[in-house]
Structure formats: C-alpha cells, structure tokens
Amino acid sequence: QVHLVESGGGLVQPGGSLRLSCAASGLTFNHYAFGWFRQAPGKERDGVSCISFTDASPYYADSVKGRFTISRDNAKNTVYLQMNNLKPEDTAVYFCQALRGDPLTLQRMCLMPKEEFDYWGQGTQVSVSS
C-alpha cells in the first residue's frame, strides 16, 4: 500500500522559513516525479513546484520562484520543499503528489488536475501571519 505523508507545516511570521517533507512508502521512489501543490480556503488548488527523477531542472510557479526550493532524497524516499521569505499569501494546505514516469514537462505536470496523479497525501497546514 502506497502512502505519502507530509510534515513540517506550522505557523510562522512573514519572512520566516519552513521545510516541508513528503515521505513516500510502498512505491519505487525513483520511478516517480513529485509535485507540491497548495490550496487556500475558498481558492483553487495551485501547483507550487514539481521535480522529476531525471536531471531536468525543477519547475516553480512564478509566485514562489526565488523563495522556494524543491529537492528529493532517493535514499530516504523523501521529497522536500524549503520555503524561505514566507508571505501571508503562502498560507494554505500543502499537498505532495506522485506521478509515475517522466512527465512531458514539469510545468505541465504542475498544472495537471489532482485526479491525474497516481498518489497524494493528506496535506500539511502552513500559516504565515504576524
């Protein structure tokens, strides 16, 4: 059985940092691309960042470019999202999602609806407020 478990969320002041983790189990980790998505109350789900298992450069949404960094540790079956200089508009539930295979482009992957992914986690809350 496959599980994706997100952790690392919390309450932080504007300008602060958090590192989210997505621990995957039950799948062949290096056969999957991963993405971080977020959904704020009353808003649609947005793709934040996506990473392949190849050498392709990760994709970042314009709203987080230069502030967030996605990475993966194949030895630990974990994907990370380092979030720096957090802003109140970053407040949302953050989800990790897995897609088997190499996507056509990571930008396209980050625009895909949730149902087209193979697996997803339950999410972790990130709140940015003073």
C-alpha positions in Angstrom: 0.0 0.0 0.0 1.3 3.4 -1.0 1.5 6.3 1.5 2.6 9.9 1.0 2.9 11.6 4.4 3.5 15.4 4.5 5.0 17.1 7.5 6.8 20.3 8.5 3.9 22.7 8.3 3.1 25.2 11.0 2.6 28.9 12.0 5.4 31.3 11.0 5.8 35.0 10.8 6.2 36.8 7.5 9.8 36.5 6.3 10.3 33.2 8.1 11.1 29.8 6.8 9.7 26.3 6.9 10.8 23.0 5.3 8.1 20.6 4.3 8.8 16.9 3.9 6.9 14.2 1.9 7.8 10.7 3.0 6.8 8.1 0.5 6.4 4.4 1.1 5.1 1.4 -0.9 6.3 2.6 -4.3 9.5 2.6 -6.3 10.5 6.1 -5.4 13.0 6.8 -8.2 10.3 5.9 -10.8 8.1 8.8 -9.8 8.0 12.5 -10.3 6.7 14.6 -7.4 4.9 17.8 -7.0 4.0 20.2 -4.2 0.5 21.8 -4.5 -1.3 24.1 -2.2 -4.9 25.1 -1.6 -6.0 28.1 0.4 -9.6 28.4 1.8 -12.0 29.3 -1.0 -9.3 29.1 -3.7 -8.4 26.5 -6.3 -5.5 24.1 -5.9 -2.3 25.5 -7.3 0.9 23.8 -8.4 3.8 25.2 -6.5 6.8 23.1 -7.6 7.5 19.9 -9.4 10.6 17.7 -9.7 11.4 14.7 -11.9 13.6 11.7 -11.2 15.8 12.8 -14.2 18.3 15.6 -14.4 15.6 18.0 -15.6 15.5 21.3 -13.7 12.6 21.6 -11.3 9.6 23.8 -12.1 8.5 26.6 -9.9 5.4 28.7 -10.0 6.2 32.4 -10.5 4.7 33.3 -7.1 7.4 31.2 -5.3 10.4 31.4 -7.7 13.5 32.5 -5.8 11.9 31.7 -2.4 11.1 28.0 -2.5 13.4 25.1 -3.4 12.2 21.6 -4.1 14.6 18.6 -3.7 14.4 14.8 -3.3 16.5 12.3 -1.5 16.1 8.9 -3.2 17.9 7.1 -0.4 15.3 8.4 2.1 12.3 8.2 -0.2 11.5 11.8 0.7 10.8 15.0 -1.2 11.4 18.4 0.4 10.1 21.9 -0.1 12.3 24.5 1.5 10.3 27.7 1.9 12.0 31.0 2.6 10.8 34.5 3.0 7.3 33.3 3.5 4.4 35.7 2.9 0.8 35.7 4.2 -0.3 34.7 0.7 1.6 31.5 1.1 -0.9 30.4 3.7 -2.6 27.2 2.5 -2.7 23.4 2.9 0.3 22.0 1.1 0.0 18.6 -0.6 2.5 16.2 -2.1 1.5 14.3 -5.2 3.3 11.5 -7.1 3.2 10.7 -10.8 4.7 7.5 -12.2 7.1 8.1 -15.1 8.7 11.1 -16.6 6.2 13.9 -17.4 6.2 15.6 -20.7 7.3 18.8 -18.9 7.4 19.6 -15.3 5.4 22.8 -15.9 2.7 20.7 -17.5 2.8 18.4 -14.5 2.3 21.2 -12.1 -0.9 22.2 -14.0 -2.4 18.7 -14.0 -5.6 18.1 -12.0 -5.2 16.0 -8.8 -7.0 13.0 -10.3 -4.4 12.5 -13.0 -1.7 11.8 -10.3 -1.2 8.3 -9.0 -1.0 9.1 -5.4 -1.3 12.1 -3.0 -1.1 12.8 0.7 -3.4 14.4 3.2 -1.6 17.7 3.4 0.1 19.9 5.9 -1.1 23.3 7.0 1.2 26.3 6.5 0.1 29.6 8.1 2.0 32.8 7.7 0.9 35.6 10.0 2.2 38.1 12.4 
